[in-house]
Amino acid sequence: MKIIDRDLKKGYVEVMVENENDLWILCNVIEKNDVVRAKTMREVKFEGSKTSRRIPMTISLKVENIEYQAFTDRLRITGIVID
């Protein structure tokens, strides 16, 4: 894991995940009610059309649940979208 930026007085750390071990570490560090910001792909469906498109966006979540799926090497963070 590469630390890109941090400010402990403001209470944030920006990291770049480099391998699946980093996801396991983040699963153990992130706690409920933390705010997590990440780039993701969201599926957008258009009105009056049966087509949809995946668009990139940055999302901020107030963490409610964290789950590391070792069989898919994914970290699933669920919560309330705040931004």
Disulfide bonds with the S-S distance in Angstrom:
none
